[in-house]
Structure formats: C-alpha cells, structure tokens
Amino acid sequence: MPTSTPLRMEEYDDPGLEALVRRYEEMIEEGRTQFFDADEYEQISDYYYDTGKLNKALQTIERAEDQHPYSSVFPLRRAQFLTAADKVDEALEALTKAEHLDPENPELLMARGAIFSKQGQHQKAIGLFKQAYSRHEFPEEVLVHLANEYQNIGNYELAIKHYKEVLRNDPEDDLSLYNLSLCFDLINKNDKAIEYFNAFINQEPYMEQAWYHLGVTYAKVRQMDKALWAIDYALLIDEEFTAAYYEKARILERMERFEEAAETYRMSFENDEPTGYGFYKMANCFRQMGDMRKAWVYFTKAVAEDPELDEAHLELALVLDELDRSHEAIFHVRKAVQLDPENADYLFLCAEVHNRAGLKDEACGYYEEIMALGYTEPDLYTEYAEVLFDLDEIEEGMDLLYRGAELNPLSADIRFRLAGYLLSVQETDEGLIYFKQALEIDAQRVEFFFDLFPQFLDQPRVLSMIEQHNKQRK
C-alpha cells in the first residue's frame, strides 16, 4: 500500500519525477492529450497521493485507465487509495474490476486484506495476508501488514515476532520500530525490549530511533542514568531529534534536575518552532524550582502560543494566585474550566481561587457544578461548607456536612468538623457522637480537629473521650 504520509516534492529528491509531474501538469493546464506509459502514471499518482492530494491522484488513475484499459495496476491503485481514505464501498468496486483483469495478482489479496482490516475483520485480513505472503514476489513487504493485524487483535507476541522480521529486512523502518516498542510495553516485557534494542544497536549503531526507544524503555524501568545515556546517543546522531529532547527533559524532571530539564526543553526550540506544550513544560520546571517569576513568564508564553492548552491556563492561574494577582488568576482558571468544563479538579481549583479572592458566591457556584457531575469526595463537602459558614449560611453549611457524612462513612475529617461546629453551638451530645465516630475512623486526625477548634483543647468531655478511646485501643 502507498504511504499516507504527506510529502513535499523536495522530499522526493528526484529531479526525474519532478520533471515528469511538471510535464503532466502542463498537459492538464493546456487541455491536450499526451501519452504516458503505465510506470509513469504510477509514479505521478503515487506522488499526488503521498503529498495528500487524493483527488488529483484519483484523476490521474482515471486518465491512466483510459490509456491503459487492460492494466490491473490502476484499478488496484484506486482501491488502495480509496481504502486508505476510508471509502471502502468505492474501493471494493475498483478491486472487483482489478480482479477481473488479473485474478492471480497477490497485490489483490493485499488490497482486500486492507479493506477487511478497515472493516474491523482482522482475522479475515490475516488470512488474506498469509496467502499473499506465500505468493508475493517480495514476501517481506507483507510482513508489516501481518504484524499490524496481530497488533490490532491484541496478539502482541505474534506482532513482536513479525515486527522483528520486518526490521531484519528493513532496519530503517521507524514505524515498525515504534510499534515493536509499544507491543513490548503492552505486555510489560521491558527487559526483553532492552535486550532487543541493545542487540539491534550492535547491528545498526547509527540508528537514532533505536537509541531513543532504548532510552524510553530504560526510563520505564527507572534506570535513569542509562536512559539519559541512550537518549544522548540519539541526539549525538541527530541533533535535530525533537522527540529525544522532550524525552531527555522528562527524564531529567523525574530525576529532579529541573534546571537541566528546562534548558533541554529550550534546546528543542532551536530545531522546531516553539510550542505551547514546550513552554508549559519549561514553566513547570521553574515552578518546581520555586522560581515563580520565570514560571509565570513561560506559562504566559504557553497560553499565548496555544490558547487552547487548558492545563497551561490552570497552572498560570495557580502561579498568579500565589503572586497575589487574583483577578488575572481568575481569568485563566475560568478559561481552563471553559476548555474542559467537566474536569472536577479544574472546578475545585476554580472554586478555591474565587474563594481566596473574596468571590465566595461564585465559589459556591463552582462547588455546585462539581456536585452536579456526581462527585462526592469529602473535600467537596468540607470546603464548600467552610465557604457557606463564611457567608453566615450556617444552616446550609451544616446540612451539607450532614449529607457529606452520610455519603462518606469513612471520612473522619467531615465528622471532626461536624463535632466542632455542634460543640460550638452547645449541641454537645450530638457533637460528641460525631467526635467519637471520627476517633474510631482515624484517631490520628484529632490534631486536625484541635487546629480548627483550639477552644476545645481543655474541654473535659472531649479530653475524656480521647483518653477512653486510647485505653480501649490498648
């Protein structure tokens, strides 16, 4: 099958092809008819398809069929192009025509197998690819299709076997190398992956992709020094390998070498245009180092480069909030929620930022949104109740804590809060019931209770209950 990766003319690096396509396009522009042999039409149609011009590729096939009506190559090509474009019904029509012209062509098996694969009928696809393998002039070309199908049905062991064979024939097949690495990871055989990539590198020492996957795999098994060593080799071979810069930076972050990680992200911009995500990762490094000013600068660059990057808006809001720039923080945290409105973490932080800015009614609105999503975590009830108490909506706050206690039977914190508020309004018996429940759930959290309600540090009945609980524990 032809590749679906768009290419530019200059990437072909083929002056002959360039001249051929130019001659063909001049014919079209002038509205005249000129003969091209079958091989030339194949090259022209493949060029258009590879550069993402499907309609032009199909038009070329149509002209080719007019001039070469008995060649099965062109209906076959049409079927392949249409299959890759998910136009399966049209592809089947073209394939039927090709089968009438050349029923013994193993490429027909390949094309029909590709259609079965698109339809999710992977076992049928595998059967056809196996037949094609036994009849194909270049059987190694079929192996990658078999490997893909085994990967599609989750038979990763067989996929690995076939990807290895593909790479034995074509060591520079980057996509198969990537899929092989993925299959090793999916069956949690990182040790086998490391063994394979080391052996592969011994045979192909200048294959930067192999060094890269070796580094990624070392990182997965937490051998960070070896991971850095492998990634550095990948960069030594190809200093413009952007993915390797990102992987190296991530490894450095995991090693808490944040300054080096930030610099590595910056170096990636020397080869590619800066990205919002790259600025976001840099900013996180500075935040980890406690340099809030630089974190602010790079989070700001991140959202300017990519306004739809919700996590960058959120982190920028938190930094601005920490720098006491509340109103700017509110703008960005609202933007994060707007971009991902059902993210409960974003809504929580949005509520907290509004609360710290004194916008308590707005904070309540965000807590209500979280509840509407079905979340029942203890922090939701304790934080929301605290805001309601600040608004002197005592009854509503207590109702919320009661509801939270019912939905979270193992939450000591909700019960300690309920106990403190009840004791504060002289509802002593009920308060002590909740205090006892909280002790039974997590007695170590009693310090949390006294932090919130220091007035009960010398309350006899409270101290007596703690003493009684400790005796029972012994």
N, C-alpha and C positions, 0 to 999 in steps of 0.2 A: 504494500500500500504506500502511496506517496505520503510524505510528511505533511502535517498540518501546521507546522511552524512557519509563520510568515518570514520571508527573506527579502532583502533588497537586492537589486541587480548586482551591486558591487560585491555582495557577499558570495555570489557565484564565482567571481574571479575568473570568468570565462569570456574572453573577447569574442569568440566564435558564436556563443549563444547570444550575446548582446547584439551582434550584427544580424543574427537570424531573426530575433524578435523585432528589431528595428525594421527589417525588410518586410516582415509580416504585417506590422502595424502601418507601414507606408501603403501597402496594398489595400488595407481596410480603409484608410483615410481617402485614398484616391478612387475607391469604389470599383476596382478592377479585380479580375480573377487571375491568380498565378498558381502554378503547380508547386506543391511542397511534398516531398516524399514522406512516407509513414514515420520514419525516425525523426524527421524534423518536426512534424506535427506533435509527436510525443514530447519532444523537448519543449516546444512552445507551450503546450497545455500544462505540462508539469511546472514550468516557470510561473505561469499565471496562478496555478493552484497554490504553489509554495509561497507566493507573495500575497496570498489572501484574496485573490481576485477570482472567486468561484465562477461568477457569471461569464467572465472572459474565457476561463478555462473550458466551460461547457460550450460556449460559442465556437471555440477552436475545435473541440471534439466534433461538433456538428459539421463544420467545414471539412474536417478530415474524413468523416464518414461519407460525405458527398463525393470526395475524390478517391476514397479507398473503401468502396462499399462492401467488399468481401473480407476485410480485415477484422478479426475479432478483437484486436487491441483496443479499438476506440469505444465500442460499447462496454468493454470491460473497464476501461479507464473511467467512462461515465459512471458506471456502477460504483467504482471505488470512490470517486469524488462525492457522489450523492450520499453514499453510506457515511462517509466522514462528516458530511453536513447534516446528518440525521434525517435525510429524505429517503427513508427506507423503501416506500412503495415505488417511487420512481427508480430507485436503484435496482429493485427486483425486475422491473420491466427491461431495463438495459441489460441486466445479467442474462435474462432469458434469451434475448437477441444474440448475445455473445456465445451462449451455449449452443445455439443452432449453428453458428458459424464454425465453432471449434470445440466440440464436446470433450475432447481429450486434454485440453489445456489445464494443467494443475492450478494455474492462477485463478481459474473459475472456482475451484474448491476454496481457495483463499478468500476470494471475494464473498462467496456465500457464507463462509465461516464468519467473516467480519459482520455480515448482516445478522446472523444468529446472535453474535456477541452483543450487537446494538440492541437486539430484542430481549436480552437477558437470558437467552437459551444457551448457556455456556457449555453444557455437556455436548450439545449438538455441534457447537463451534469446535470443541476439542476433537470430536470425531472427524470432522472435515479437515482440520489442520493436520491430524495424524495421516490421513490419506494423502494430503498434499505433500507432506514430508517424505513419504515413500516414493512419490512420483516426480518431485521437483528436481529440476536440473541443478539448483543451488539450495539443497535442503536446509543449510544453515540459516537461510532467510526466513524459514518457517518457525524456527525455534523461539523467537521472541514472541510470536503470536501465541504459541502454546504456553509459554511462561506467563504471559498476561492473563490467559484464561484460567490457568491454575491459581493465579493470584486472585482473580475475580471470584472464584468459588471457595476461597479460603484454604486451599491446599498449598500452604506456604512451603512445605518441604519439597514438593514437586516443582513449585515455582522456582525455588532456590536452585534446584538441580538444573533446570533449563536455563535460568539466567547465567549460571556459571558456564554452561556450554556456549551460550551466546557470546559471553565475554572472552572465552577461549578463542573464538573465531574473530571477534572484533573488540579488542581491548579498549577502544576509544568510544564505546557506546555508553555515553554518560547516563542516559535514561535508564538503561538496564542496570548500571552500577547503583543508581539511586534506588531502583525498585528492589534490587537484591538486598541492599542495606535495610530497607523498610521491612522486607519479609523476615530477615533475621531478628529485627526488633519486635515484630508482631508475635513471634514465637519465643521471645525472650532468650535468644541464643547469642547474646552479645559476645560471649567468649569465642564462639565459632566465627562470628563476624570478624573479630580482631585477628584470629588465626588466618582467615581467608584474605583479609586486606593486606596483612603483612606479607603473605606469600605472593599476592598479586603485585605488590610494590617491588618485591625482589625481581619479578619479571619485567615490570613496567615502572622503573624508578622515577620517571618524569611525568607520571600521570597525576596531576594535581587533584583531580576528583577523588582518586583512591586515597591519597593522603588526607583529604578533607573528611571523607567518610570514616577513616580510621580515627581521626581526632574526635569526631562526633561520638563514635562508639566508646572510645576511652572515657569521654566525659560522662556517658550514661552509666558507666561502672565506677564513676568517681575517681578515676586515675587522672587527676587534673594536670599533673606535670607532663605526663605522656600525651595527654590531649593537646596541650599547648605546643609540645614538640612537633606533633604531627601537623597541626594547623600551620605552624610557622614554616614547615617544609612546603606545604601547599602554596603559601604566599611567596616563598622563595622562588618557586617555579613560575607562579603567575601573580605578580604584584598588583594586578587589577582584579583579583578574585574577590568580588564584593561579599559574597556569602561567607567566605572564610574570615573576612574581617569581623562580620557580625558574630560568627561562632566564636572567634577568639575573644571578642569583647564579652560575650555571655559567659565564657569560661572564667575570664578574669573577674567578672562580677561574682560568680559563685565562690571564687577564692577570696572575695572581699578586697580585691585590688582595684578599687573603684577609680582611682585616678588614671591608671593604665587603661582601664576599660573605656573611660570617657575619651581618652586620646585615640584609642583604636577605632571607636565609632567615628571620630572626626576624620581619621585617615581614610575611612571608606568613602568619604565625600570627595576625595581627591580623584577618584576614578569614575564615580557616578554622581548624578545630581543629588543634592541633599534631599532627604525625605523627612516627612513629619515624624515617622516612626523612629528614624535615626536620631533626630533631635530629642524626641521623647525619651529614648533610652539614655542618651547623654545626660539629660536633665535628672533622670533617676539616679545616676551615678553621683552627681553633685549633691543631690538630696541626701543620699546615704552618707556622704562625707560631711553633712551638716552645713554645706555652703548654699544657703537658701537664696542668696542673690543670683548666683550662677544658675541654680535650678530654675528660678523664675525666668531668667533670660532665655534658657533653652526650651522650657515648656512653652513660653510665648512664641518662640520660633516654630515649635512643633505645630501649634494650632494655626499659626499663620500659613505654614506650608501645607497643612492638611486640616481644614476646618471641620472635617467630619470625624476626626480622631477623638472619640469620646473619652478614652482613658487619659489623654493629654489634657483635655479640658478639666477633668476631675482633679488630676494631680496639680495642675496650675491653681485651681481653686483652693486646694489644701495649703499650698505654699503661700498664696496671697492671704489666706486666713491667718496663717502663722505670722505673717508680716504685718498683721493688723490692717489689712486693706480689704475690709469686709465687703464693701459694695462691689468691688471687682471680683472678689471670690464668689459672690452670689451669682453674678452674670455667668461665670464659667461653670459653676456647679449646675445651674439651671440648663445650660447648653448640654452638659453631659447627660442629664436626665431626658432632655428633649431628643437626643440622639439614641438613647436606649431607655425608653420610658418604663420598661418592666424589670429593670435591674434594681433589685431591692437594696443592694449595697449603695448604689448611687443615691437612691431615695433617702436612705438613712443619713448619709453624709450631707445631703442637701438639707434635711431637717436640722441636723446639728449646726451647720453653718448659719442657717437662718436664725436658729435659737441664740447662737453666740452673738449675732448681730443685733439681737433685741427684737427680731421679727417673729415673735412667738406664735401669732395666729397663723402665719404662713408655715411655720414649722409643723403645727398641728395638721395642716392640710396634707403635708407630705407623709406624716405618720399614718393618716387615714388612707392614703394611696397604698402604702405598704400593706395595711390590713386588707384592703380590697383585693390585693394579689394573693391573699390566703396565708400570709406569713404569721407565725405565732411565737416567734422566738422571745425568750424572757426580756432581752434588752429592749425590745419594741415597747413592752408594757411599762417597764421601769422608766425609760427615757421619756416616753410620751406622758406618763403620769407626772413626772417632775415638771414638765412644761405647763401642764394643766394647773398644778399647785402654784406655780409662779404667777399664773393668771387668776389666782384665787378661785379657780373652779374645783373646789375641794371634793365635792360630791362626785363629779365626773371622774376625777383622778382616782378616787377610792374605788369606784365601780370598775375602772379599767384594771386596777391591781387585783381586784377580786376575780375578774374574768381571766387575767393572766395567770393567777394561781391555779385556777381550775384547769386551764389548758396546759399548764406546765407543772405537773405534780412533783417533779424532782428539782424545782428551782428554789434553792434556799434564799437567794437574793430577793425575789419577789416577796417571800414570806417575812424576811427581816424588815423590808420596807413597810409592809402592812403592819407588822408588830410595832414598829417605831411610830407610825402615824396614829395608830389606835391608842397606844400608850400616851401619846402627846395630847389627845383629846379626852383623856381619862376613861377610855374604853378598855380598862385594864385587863379584865378577864379574857375578852376576845383577843386582845393584843398578846397576852401570854400564851394563848393557844397557838397562835401563828409563830410566836417566838420558839415554842417547844418544837413545832413541826420543822422549823428551819434548822434548829440544833440537830435534830435527828437526821436531816438530809446531809448537812455539811457543817459540823461544829466549828471547823477552822475559819469559816466565813463570819464568825462572831465579831472579829476585828472590823470587818466591813460595817457591821451594824453600829458599833461604837464610833466609827469615823463619821457616820451620818448623824448619829444621835448621841453625842457625847454627854448629854444631860442625864443619861441613864447609867453612867459608869458606876454610880453609887446607889442605884435603885435596888433596895433589898430583895424584892421578889425576883427581879431579873438575875441578880447575882446568885440567889439561892437556886434558881432553876439551872444555871450553868454548873454550879457545884454538884447538884443532884445528878445532872447528866454525866459529868465527869466520873462520879462514883460508880454509876451504872456501867460505864464503859470499862472500868477496871474490873 
